[in-house]
């Protein structure tokens, strides 16, 4: 049998020559592999993971809440291929590297084309670089373009292909590619120039993002829009010619106006993001239970409120799902960067006096002990309890009302009367059952003043304890770091199930504030002593929302009121997060509705055993100035040309008429009312004195600004 020779070009290669050529090729391949192995050991390439990546804070659904810059303030956000529009990827490969998935890091055909174009034109027309080689340049930047630099890039490209998959190479390139200024990576560029994630891009947007990395500074669309447009159109023409985009779509995209500006990066839940990063500084991704849409809605509400309020008033809000304890929105201030309102302070975690906001739990304990029923009559009249003489916020009294009415009107005398019977220590213990730690002034045990806010809580604490009311008395632990744990209910109840139902049902009947949406919410308001903090907290069929209004520095604010300022924001907040869900309260078997007449005689009228009239032996107690508070710093808006707003004056006890003196000088007329105002003319310290008809007096010193 004869073997035919093999024809090659003009010569005929015999089998022995063919075998020799195969051996030489195998030897060359072996030498190449050995050379790459030696190169890898001796000169390992820099890897993508060596580059710092922006740390991310994500919401419960994976949406970006906030990203943090890396060295030199650069935005460098990680990206995965499944989060990028397939159209963009198809256009990118058609424009930059058609044979990306088949070459080993260098494309011989592209290199040959580049050499031919160089010889034919006398200049570099195309560089022949693959995406892998471009990644090598990004990982190991070189200041000059030269043959040596190109050879190093080619070698690095071969090394990277041996260590990384094609997907990893493409993801690394899309993370590190420059897009002008301090923007790196396609995700950062899409957010900066289009204010959206790169998952859905138009052909015009995709073409611009492909064009920018070639000359990122010269083509920045926010600085050089005409150069950016021309580069975009060239990309569209080339990818259309390559078949990656239809001619009609390319022409339509070329007709689109560029219209690109630099957008700020997402910065939702700034306080929560900072807290998460402090908790775990090394984590690349922080996942929170926050819902970005609800967070954005409440942040906008806080900014809207700030625009209406006189600075430096601030607003804070906290929204939680009381079924799971997950915090869905936390607004620590309307503007994190606003120095005027000290926006960097997270007022959801600041300890402040809650005012009357805890009264529902006093009533709950009284229901639990069988002292009262919602229809029980209780007196609202001047009273003293072991020397403690509270008064109502408006200095007036309602006489005899039902317990439900007393709670809905937030009357002080009935609340203190009930607390004197159930005990302050017991109330404190039940609050701790919600997993919170109320702060008490000094070292003395809690007294009756805690009924009116004589302790310290955070807004988060207040929301946590209110989760007990729609949950049958058991509070839930609030959580913000995802994933949330499965079991979050506190082991010890805050209230019994019937008591929680009574309280929730009463709060559901509280009339909404003037002008608020007519929504069926169960809610309570509070105003701290000295008008420093205004509160409102309420719940619907799923959420508990807490609102705080005040100054971050604790300065007293004349006229501050939970019902006037915080409650309207509460109702508006529920509307903005999706509307109030129907509140369905299943009545426990031990709770029963009844009128006052239907109650047992012992429950028809309640009077605390230690309550006595505010007068003794027919002599009225001396007057006491309850506003302004002693040594308070109060902003009444006194300016160079504006005298500001009047300062509210309030007293309790004493025999009318009352005479007021300011720095020793009497105000024009005596008055029988226990409330009044004084218009200050100058800023600084002032001493206010009140004298009643019996000659008794009281004085306070305040600083007005």
Secondary structure, 3 states (H helix, E strand, C coil): CCCCCEEECCEEECHHHHHHHHHHHHHHHHHHHHHHHHHHHHCCCCCHHHCCCCCEEECCCCCEEEECCCHHHCEECCCCHHHCCHHHHHHHHHHHCCCCCCCCCCCHHHHHHHHHHHHHHCCCCCCCCCHHHHHHHHHCCCCCCCHHHHHHHHHHHHHHHHHCCHHHHHHHHHHHCECCCCEECHHHHHHHHHCCCCCCCCHHHHHHHHHHCCCCCCCCCCCCHHHHHHHHHHHHHHHHHCCCCCHHHHHHHHHCCCCCCCCCCCECCHHHHHHHHHHCCCCCEEEECCCHHHHHHHHHHHHHHHHHCCCCCEEEEEEEECCCCEEEEEECCCCCCCCCCCCCCCCCCCCEECHHHHHHHHHHHHHHCCCCCCCCEEEECCEEECCECCCCCCCCCCEEEEHHHHHHCCCHHHHHHHHHHHCHHHHHHHHHCCCCCCECCCCCCCCHHHHHCCCEECHHHHHHHHHHHHCCCCCECCECECCCCCCCECCCCCCCHHHHHHHHHHHHCCCCCCCCCCCCCEEEEEECCCCCEEEEEEECCCEEEEEEEECCCCCECCCCCHHHHHHHHHHHHHHHCCCCCCCCCCCCCCCCCCCCCCCCHHHHEECCCCEEECEECCEECCCEEEECCCCCEECCCCCCCCCCCCEEEEEECCCCCEEEEECCEECCCCECCCEEEECCCCCEEEEEEEECCCCCEEEEEEEEC
